[in-house]
Amino acid sequence: MNIRTAIQSRTSYRGRYQPDPVPREDLRKIMEAGLCAPSGCNKQTVSLIAVDDPHLLERLKGAIDPPVARTAPAAIFVLTQKIFAYRDRCFQVQDYSAAIENMLLAIKDLGYESCWYEGHITDEDRIDLKLAEILGVPEDYQLVCFLPVGKAAQEPRPSPPKKPFGERAWFNGFGKGEPE
């Protein structure tokens, strides 16, 4: 799949997954894609944990309430560290966002589906802390995202339509319009 096709066909998949395991080689490729993402001042604030052990995965998914991705045969958990780059600036959010997008595109490219679950686990109920404890994540890391990985058991819904290009992107100034 070329990169444009992956970008344009990727969607947030919230359906059931096929029970087939995801080969470790594929999980590694997905994580490598995430770790290749740009990082502010090259601080490399992102770390990843792939889980393919069915018992551990069930325990982790059991901590997520309300439940999501209950049938996913694998998952990748995204961790970040607050590392200051310069002038009291930290780029951890940009770093992990770029890593997650790279992984979502790699997931699509390899024929799998996923969904970026961040707010669901980092909300006031702090599911992220429960997941981090189960995974043995040190206190100086923050678990920020859960990416289920697997083959879709049903046809993915297309993404909602995007606003037209000319409403969100311009050349040579805000609202200047598209060249003819």
Buried (B, 14 or more C-beta within 10 A) or exposed (E): EEEEEBEEBBBBBBBBBBEEEBEEEBBEBBBEBBBEBEBBBEBBBBBBBBBBEEEEBEBBBEBBEEEBBEEBBBBBBBBBBEBEBEEEEBBBEBBBBBBBBBBBBBBBBBEBBBBBBBEBBBEEEEBBBBBBEBBEBEEEBBBBBBBBBBBBEEEBEEEEEEEEEEEEEBEEEEEEEEEE
